[in-house]
């Protein structure tokens, strides 16, 4: 009899746990354009290099991005890229504030505080890097370096 009570309790626990949905915090999608260093900045800015983790991109301002080896890139024709969709690196602070205000109720509901992990851009954005290569662009799904994906 004791085993039946334990079994029924376990099955009820699984059933009710299934009704509780995890709160998903939405991410905004941003597109950044890669510009190689034209010599006007320090040598480490606007630099692209490979290492064991994948392709690394150092932006003109701010952090670097990494394109992991296991991700797939995509090629796009120039006519498919509109400058309206490309985010300037200088606008990232403003976009972070907008994202925080937009997701504040969900963040409070999930974590109990308004802005946990607000320095981690990987929690806020799905980031793509666009690199110009002649008559086409390469679109990389990238992650902000030194921040957990």
N, CA, C and O of each residue as an XYZ file, in Angstrom:
596
protein
N       0.826     -1.198      0.000
C       0.000      0.000      0.000
C       0.865      1.254      0.000
O       0.556      2.238     -0.673
N       1.945      1.206      0.757
C       2.848      2.335      0.845
C       3.475      2.641     -0.508
O       3.679      3.803     -0.860
N       3.779      1.589     -1.264
C       4.388      1.769     -2.585
C       3.415      2.423     -3.561
O       3.820      3.207     -4.419
N       2.150      2.102     -3.427
C       1.123      2.684     -4.301
C       0.986      4.178     -4.020
O       0.878      4.971     -4.956
N       0.988      4.569     -2.766
C       0.892      5.984     -2.398
C       2.104      6.751     -2.943
O       1.956      7.858     -3.462
N       3.281      6.173     -2.827
C       4.499      6.819     -3.340
C       4.418      6.943     -4.853
O       4.768      7.988     -5.402
N       3.967      5.901     -5.538
C       3.850      5.918     -6.989
C       2.838      6.967     -7.451
O       3.109      7.707     -8.396
N       1.690      7.040     -6.804
C       0.671      8.035     -7.163
C       1.194      9.448     -6.912
O       0.978     10.346     -7.726
N       1.871      9.641     -5.803
C       2.450     10.959     -5.508
C       3.471     11.346     -6.570
O       3.499     12.492     -7.020
N       4.294     10.410     -6.963
C       5.309     10.683     -7.982
C       4.657     11.038     -9.316
O       5.081     11.990     -9.972
N       3.633     10.289     -9.728
C       2.953     10.564    -10.996
C       2.241     11.915    -10.960
O       2.250     12.639    -11.955
N       1.632     12.263     -9.845
C       0.987     13.575     -9.721
C       2.023     14.696     -9.778
O       1.780     15.738    -10.388
N       3.155     14.488     -9.156
C       4.224     15.499     -9.181
C       4.682     15.747    -10.622
O       4.854     16.896    -11.028
N       4.879     14.673    -11.395
C       5.312     14.811    -12.789
C       4.239     15.529    -13.601
O       4.566     16.374    -14.435
N       2.973     15.211    -13.375
C       1.887     15.820    -14.131
C       1.812     17.326    -13.848
O       1.696     18.119    -14.782
N       1.876     17.723    -12.592
C       1.777     19.145    -12.259
C       3.037     19.912    -12.649
O       2.976     21.096    -12.980
N       4.164     19.234    -12.606
C       5.402     19.905    -13.018
C       5.346     20.240    -14.505
O       5.904     21.254    -14.924
N       4.691     19.418    -15.304
C       4.553     19.663    -16.733
C       3.743     20.913    -17.039
O       3.944     21.536    -18.082
N       2.829     21.292    -16.147
C       2.021     22.490    -16.373
C       2.812     23.774    -16.121
O       2.498     24.823    -16.684
N       3.814     23.690    -15.293
C       4.621     24.875    -14.994
C       5.557     25.126    -16.165
O       6.422     24.303    -16.463
N       5.384     26.259    -16.827
C       6.213     26.575    -17.982
C       7.373     27.458    -17.554
O       7.235     28.343    -16.709
N       8.502     27.191    -18.155
C       9.667     28.012    -17.877
C       9.510     29.348    -18.607
O       9.046     29.403    -19.746
N       9.903     30.402    -17.933
C       9.810     31.738    -18.519
C      10.993     31.928    -19.455
O      12.148     31.810    -19.045
N      10.697     32.222    -20.705
C      11.730     32.425    -21.714
C      11.884     33.922    -21.943
O      10.913     34.614    -22.250
N      13.100     34.414    -21.793
C      13.388     35.826    -22.005
C      13.755     35.994    -23.481
O      14.742     35.410    -23.929
N      12.990     36.773    -24.245
C      13.281     36.921    -25.676
C      14.558     37.722    -25.917
O      14.919     38.601    -25.134
N      15.223     37.400    -27.009
C      16.426     38.115    -27.412
C      16.116     38.916    -28.672
O      15.306     38.505    -29.503
N      16.769     40.058    -28.798
C      16.661     40.850    -30.014
C      17.737     40.385    -30.991
O      18.807     39.940    -30.575
N      17.458     40.486    -32.271
C      18.429     40.134    -33.300
C      19.091     41.403    -33.803
O      18.424     42.381    -34.142
N      20.427     41.370    -33.844
C      21.161     42.523    -34.356
C      22.156     42.052    -35.415
O      22.649     40.924    -35.380
N      22.429     42.939    -36.343
C      23.401     42.707    -37.401
C      24.476     43.781    -37.300
O      24.174     44.974    -37.297
N      25.715     43.355    -37.217
C      26.851     44.271    -37.172
C      27.667     44.076    -38.442
O      27.784     42.959    -38.947
N      28.229     45.160    -38.954
C      29.048     45.077    -40.153
C      30.513     45.096    -39.746
O      30.945     45.960    -38.983
N      31.270     44.136    -40.260
C      32.695     44.053    -39.950
C      33.464     44.986    -40.877
O      33.304     44.949    -42.097
N      34.299     45.818    -40.272
C      35.178     46.695    -41.041
C      36.610     46.374    -40.657
O      36.971     46.477    -39.485
N      37.448     45.980    -41.642
C      38.844     45.742    -41.305
C      39.549     47.054    -40.972
O      39.126     48.127    -41.401
N      40.609     46.954    -40.216
C      41.376     48.128    -39.801
C      42.013     48.777    -41.030
O      42.706     48.121    -41.807
N      41.766     50.069    -41.188
C      42.345     50.812    -42.315
C      43.672     51.476    -41.955
O      44.211     52.256    -42.741
N      44.195     51.170    -40.780
C      45.460     51.731    -40.344
C      45.318     52.939    -39.448
O      46.315     53.432    -38.921
N      44.101     53.430    -39.261
C      43.891     54.618    -38.434
C      43.697     54.282    -36.957
O      43.643     55.184    -36.120
N      43.595     53.025    -36.639
C      43.365     52.592    -35.258
C      44.516     51.706    -34.793
O      45.339     51.284    -35.605
N      44.580     51.419    -33.492
C      45.595     50.469    -33.021
C      45.485     49.135    -33.756
O      44.408     48.768    -34.227
N      46.586     48.422    -33.851
C      46.655     47.202    -34.667
C      45.671     46.116    -34.253
O      45.316     45.278    -35.081
N      45.225     46.100    -33.019
C      44.327     45.039    -32.549
C      42.856     45.331    -32.841
O      42.015     44.461    -32.618
N      42.521     46.506    -33.324
C      41.134     46.849    -33.670
C      40.881     46.532    -35.140
O      41.763     46.713    -35.981
N      39.679     46.061    -35.447
C      39.334     45.729    -36.823
C      40.159     44.572    -37.355
O      40.501     44.536    -38.537
N      40.474     43.633    -36.490
C      41.322     42.506    -36.861
C      40.510     41.216    -36.835
O      39.644     41.024    -35.981
N      40.805     40.344    -37.779
C      40.150     39.035    -37.873
C      41.249     37.983    -37.821
O      42.236     38.073    -38.551
N      41.076     36.972    -36.946
C      42.081     35.919    -36.852
C      41.425     34.619    -36.426
O      40.352     34.617    -35.823
N      42.085     33.513    -36.748
C      41.597     32.182    -36.383
C      42.398     31.654    -35.207
O      43.596     31.907    -35.078
N      41.700     30.912    -34.352
C      42.373     30.151    -33.310
C      41.631     28.827    -33.142
O      40.769     28.501    -33.958
N      41.946     28.069    -32.113
C      41.349     26.737    -31.937
C      39.831     26.791    -31.730
O      39.142     25.801    -31.976
N      39.303     27.940    -31.280
C      37.868     28.060    -31.013
C      37.052     28.479    -32.226
O      35.841     28.258    -32.259
N      37.689     29.075    -33.216
C      36.972     29.533    -34.398
C      37.584     30.818    -34.933
O      38.769     31.084    -34.733
N      36.769     31.612    -35.614
C      37.223     32.887    -36.164
C      36.872     33.988    -35.176
O      35.727     34.087    -34.733
N      37.840     34.807    -34.833
C      37.652     35.920    -33.896
C      37.642     37.229    -34.661
O      38.429     37.425    -35.587
N      36.756     38.115    -34.273
C      36.656     39.442    -34.870
C      36.806     40.478    -33.762
O      36.056     40.455    -32.787
N      37.753     41.371    -33.901
C      37.867     42.507    -32.992
C      37.176     43.691    -33.654
O      37.528     44.079    -34.768
N      36.202     44.256    -32.973
C      35.472     45.389    -33.521
C      36.276     46.669    -33.349
O      37.237     46.717    -32.581
N      35.870     47.696    -34.069
C      36.532     48.999    -33.929
C      36.393     49.526    -32.516
O      37.341     50.077    -31.955
N      35.224     49.359    -31.946
C      34.977     49.784    -30.560
C      34.361     48.608    -29.820
O      33.644     47.796    -30.404
N      34.646     48.528    -28.550
C      33.991     47.517    -27.730
C      34.665     46.165    -27.780
O      35.859     46.047    -28.057
N      33.877     45.161    -27.507
C      34.370     43.795    -27.354
C      34.639     43.130    -28.697
O      34.444     43.710    -29.766
N      35.087     41.911    -28.592
C      35.292     41.096    -29.771
C      34.186     40.072    -29.907
O      33.430     39.823    -28.969
N      34.103     39.486    -31.078
C      33.107     38.469    -31.384
C      33.831     37.204    -31.805
O      34.956     37.253    -32.301
N      33.176     36.074    -31.602
C      33.750     34.806    -32.041
C      32.719     34.039    -32.855
O      31.544     33.960    -32.496
N      33.187     33.484    -33.949
C      32.385     32.614    -34.800
C      32.896     31.193    -34.569
O      33.933     30.813    -35.114
N      32.169     30.398    -33.758
C      32.649     29.052    -33.415
C      32.747     28.142    -34.641
O      32.046     28.331    -35.636
N      33.616     27.173    -34.543
C      33.833     26.232    -35.651
C      32.570     25.457    -36.021
O      32.381     25.101    -37.184
N      31.717     25.199    -35.054
C      30.546     24.350    -35.305
C      29.361     25.101    -35.907
O      28.351     24.472    -36.223
N      29.443     26.404    -36.077
C      28.349     27.193    -36.662
C      28.451     27.181    -38.181
O      29.528     26.952    -38.732
N      27.344     27.425    -38.852
C      27.291     27.500    -40.313
C      27.175     28.964    -40.719
O      26.430     29.730    -40.108
N      27.916     29.344    -41.751
C      27.799     30.705    -42.279
C      26.885     30.675    -43.496
O      26.517     29.608    -43.987
N      26.529     31.848    -43.968
C      25.629     31.976    -45.104
C      26.165     33.091    -45.992
O      26.724     34.068    -45.495
N      25.997     32.952    -47.299
C      26.380     34.040    -48.196
C      25.128     34.740    -48.684
O      24.101     34.113    -48.939
N      25.235     36.041    -48.806
C      24.114     36.865    -49.242
C      24.560     37.754    -50.386
O      25.720     38.163    -50.446
N      23.650     38.053    -51.288
C      23.984     38.998    -52.336
C      23.895     40.409    -51.784
O      23.151     40.668    -50.838
N      24.654     41.317    -52.374
C      24.691     42.698    -51.896
C      23.299     43.319    -51.908
O      22.967     44.109    -51.025
N      22.486     42.970    -52.895
C      21.145     43.553    -52.979
C      20.252     43.124    -51.819
O      19.244     43.776    -51.550
N      20.603     42.042    -51.129
C      19.792     41.557    -50.010
C      20.119     42.241    -48.690
O      19.403     42.042    -47.709
N      21.174     43.035    -48.639
C      21.580     43.709    -47.406
C      21.136     45.158    -47.476
O      21.469     45.880    -48.416
N      20.401     45.563    -46.495
C      19.976     46.956    -46.405
C      20.649     47.572    -45.186
O      20.720     46.956    -44.122
N      21.132     48.773    -45.353
C      21.825     49.436    -44.245
C      20.897     49.688    -43.058
O      21.371     49.886    -41.939
N      19.583     49.684    -43.283
C      18.636     49.901    -42.188
C      18.713     48.788    -41.143
O      18.421     49.019    -39.969
N      19.100     47.602    -41.557
C      19.136     46.462    -40.641
C      20.452     46.362    -39.884
O      20.557     45.608    -38.916
N      21.443     47.106    -40.312
C      22.757     47.013    -39.681
C      22.824     47.963    -38.497
O      22.490     49.143    -38.608
N      23.260     47.430    -37.363
C      23.374     48.204    -36.133
C      24.791     48.756    -36.024
O      25.767     48.038    -36.240
N      24.890     50.016    -35.693
C      26.200     50.606    -35.434
C      26.625     50.228    -34.023
O      25.797     50.179    -33.114
N      27.905     49.965    -33.841
C      28.418     49.565    -32.531
C      28.145     50.655    -31.500
O      27.915     50.353    -30.329
N      28.168     51.912    -31.920
C      27.917     53.017    -30.992
C      26.478     53.011    -30.462
O      26.205     53.619    -29.427
N      25.557     52.333    -31.156
C      24.154     52.272    -30.735
C      23.852     51.113    -29.798
O      22.718     50.982    -29.339
N      24.835     50.269    -29.501
C      24.583     49.084    -28.671
C      24.126     49.435    -27.258
O      23.245     48.769    -26.716
N      24.710     50.470    -26.652
C      24.287     50.855    -25.293
C      22.810     51.219    -25.264
O      22.093     50.839    -24.338
N      22.356     51.949    -26.269
C      20.957     52.339    -26.362
C      20.066     51.103    -26.555
O      18.998     51.008    -25.951
N      20.503     50.167    -27.389
C      19.722     48.943    -27.605
C      19.658     48.086    -26.342
O      18.638     47.453    -26.073
N      20.739     48.065    -25.573
C      20.734     47.326    -24.306
C      19.702     47.901    -23.350
O      18.966     47.150    -22.711
N      19.638     49.221    -23.245
C      18.666     49.866    -22.353
C      17.234     49.580    -22.805
O      16.358     49.320    -21.980
N      17.002     49.628    -24.111
C      15.658     49.321    -24.634
C      15.274     47.874    -24.334
O      14.132     47.597    -23.968
N      16.232     46.948    -24.490
C      15.957     45.546    -24.220
C      15.635     45.350    -22.746
O      14.714     44.608    -22.406
N      16.393     46.015    -21.861
C      16.169     45.879    -20.425
C      14.781     46.382    -20.040
O      14.097     45.746    -19.238
N      14.360     47.501    -20.595
C      13.033     48.032    -20.289
C      11.930     47.121    -20.830
O      10.903     46.919    -20.181
N      12.156     46.577    -22.022
C      11.152     45.714    -22.650
C      10.981     44.402    -21.889
O       9.867     43.888    -21.783
N      12.065     43.863    -21.364
C      12.012     42.550    -20.711
C      11.947     42.636    -19.189
O      11.952     41.605    -18.516
N      11.886     43.834    -18.641
C      11.911     44.014    -17.182
C      10.857     43.174    -16.451
O      11.201     42.513    -15.471
N       9.577     43.169    -16.887
C       8.588     42.346    -16.164
C       8.925     40.850    -16.179
O       8.731     40.161    -15.177
N       9.426     40.349    -17.308
C       9.779     38.933    -17.382
C      10.999     38.618    -16.521
O      11.061     37.570    -15.879
N      11.970     39.533    -16.514
C      13.167     39.318    -15.693
C      12.819     39.288    -14.208
O      13.357     38.473    -13.460
N      11.924     40.172    -13.782
C      11.502     40.198    -12.375
C      10.748     38.911    -12.039
O      10.934     38.328    -10.970
N       9.904     38.484    -12.962
C       9.123     37.270    -12.722
C      10.021     36.033    -12.629
O       9.776     35.144    -11.814
N      11.061     35.981    -13.469
C      11.930     34.809    -13.490
C      12.998     34.850    -12.410
O      13.235     33.843    -11.743
N      13.655     36.011    -12.220
C      14.791     36.095    -11.302
C      14.504     36.842    -10.006
O      15.269     36.733     -9.048
N      13.416     37.598     -9.964
C      13.091     38.359     -8.765
C      13.758     39.720     -8.712
O      13.494     40.501     -7.797
N      14.613     40.016     -9.669
C      15.266     41.327     -9.773
C      15.179     41.804    -11.220
O      15.081     40.986    -12.135
N      15.213     43.112    -11.436
C      14.972     43.614    -12.786
C      16.072     43.334    -13.810
O      15.754     43.061    -14.967
N      17.330     43.389    -13.440
C      18.368     43.315    -14.463
C      19.509     42.354    -14.105
O      20.634     42.801    -13.881
N      19.243     41.053    -14.048
C      20.368     40.127    -13.845
C      21.118     39.942    -15.167
O      20.515     40.028    -16.236
N      22.384     39.699    -15.104
C      23.192     39.412    -16.301
C      23.094     40.494    -17.367
O      23.076     40.186    -18.559
N      23.032     41.744    -16.960
C      22.852     42.805    -17.946
C      24.135     43.172    -18.664
O      24.099     43.945    -19.621
N      25.248     42.650    -18.240
C      26.480     42.937    -18.958
C      26.761     41.888    -20.027
O      27.690     42.050    -20.818
N      25.986     40.835    -20.062
C      26.200     39.755    -21.017
C      25.320     39.974    -22.249
O      24.111     39.743    -22.212
N      25.938     40.417    -23.326
C      25.184     40.687    -24.553
C      24.646     39.405    -25.185
O      23.681     39.458    -25.948
N      25.249     38.258    -24.883
C      24.736     36.994    -25.414
C      23.370     36.650    -24.827
O      22.602     35.915    -25.449
N      23.057     37.167    -23.643
C      21.724     36.965    -23.059
C      20.688     37.893    -23.673
O      19.490     37.618    -23.605
N      21.138     38.988    -24.273
C      20.219     39.990    -24.816
C      20.002     39.875    -26.314
O      18.905     40.132    -26.809
N      21.049     39.488    -27.038
C      21.008     39.568    -28.493
C      21.387     38.262    -29.169
O      22.236     37.515    -28.683
N      20.746     38.004    -30.293
C      21.212     37.028    -31.267
C      21.978     37.886    -32.266
O      21.388     38.703    -32.974
N      23.293     37.699    -32.321
C      24.151     38.610    -33.071
C      24.672     37.955    -34.347
O      25.158     36.824    -34.337
N      24.554     38.699    -35.439
C      25.107     38.281    -36.717
C      26.123     39.322    -37.146
O      25.933     40.520    -36.933
N      27.200     38.854    -37.749
C      28.225     39.743    -38.277
C      28.211     39.605    -39.787
O      28.229     38.496    -40.320
N      28.178     40.744    -40.478
C      28.163     40.762    -41.938
C      29.546     41.211    -42.408
O      30.022     42.278    -42.019
N      30.190     40.394    -43.248
C      31.500     40.737    -43.794
C      31.397     40.841    -45.312
O      30.904     39.927    -45.973
N      31.860     41.946    -45.851
C      31.801     42.152    -47.295
C      32.956     41.424    -47.965
O      34.107     41.547    -47.547
N      32.638     40.666    -49.008
C      33.643     39.921    -49.776
C      33.353     40.082    -51.261
O      32.811     39.175    -51.891
N      33.708     41.217    -51.815
C      33.498     41.451    -53.246
C      32.037     41.650    -53.588
O      31.412     42.612    -53.142
N      31.485     40.729    -54.389
C      30.102     40.848    -54.865
C      29.071     40.249    -53.917
O      27.880     40.247    -54.227
N      29.497     39.755    -52.793
C      28.567     39.143    -51.853
C      29.017     39.436    -50.427
O      30.114     39.941    -50.190
N      28.142     39.105    -49.489
C      28.438     39.238    -48.067
C      28.423     37.855    -47.431
O      27.724     36.953    -47.893
N      29.195     37.702    -46.376
C      29.137     36.488    -45.566
C      28.470     36.858    -44.255
O      28.854     37.825    -43.597
N      27.473     36.083    -43.887
C      26.747     36.308    -42.635
C      27.156     35.231    -41.647
O      26.946     34.042    -41.884
N      27.747     35.662    -40.525
C      28.182     34.764    -39.469
C      27.266     34.908    -38.261
O      26.904     36.025    -37.892
N      26.889     33.800    -37.645
C      26.216     33.834    -36.337
C      27.336     33.851    -35.319
O      28.051     32.861    -35.160
N      27.493     34.974    -34.627
C      28.623     35.152    -33.721
C      28.155     35.300    -32.278
O      26.981     35.551    -32.004
N      29.101     35.138    -31.375
C      28.852     35.286    -29.949
C      29.865     36.288    -29.402
O      30.990     36.381    -29.892
N      29.458     37.019    -28.400
C      30.351     38.007    -27.756
C      31.389     37.243    -26.952
O      31.048     36.405    -26.117
N      32.655     37.535    -27.207
C      33.743     36.867    -26.505
C      33.759     37.242    -25.050
O      33.324     38.328    -24.667
N      34.265     36.337    -24.239
C      34.430     36.526    -22.788
C      33.084     36.682    -22.081
O      33.023     37.226    -20.978
N      32.014     36.211    -22.705
C      30.687     36.214    -22.092
C      30.062     34.862    -22.396
O      30.203     34.339    -23.501
N      29.379     34.307    -21.425
C      28.796     32.982    -21.621
C      27.686     33.051    -22.664
O      26.845     33.949    -22.625
N      27.685     32.086    -23.609
C      26.605     32.067    -24.624
C      25.278     31.610    -24.051
O      24.285     31.542    -24.775
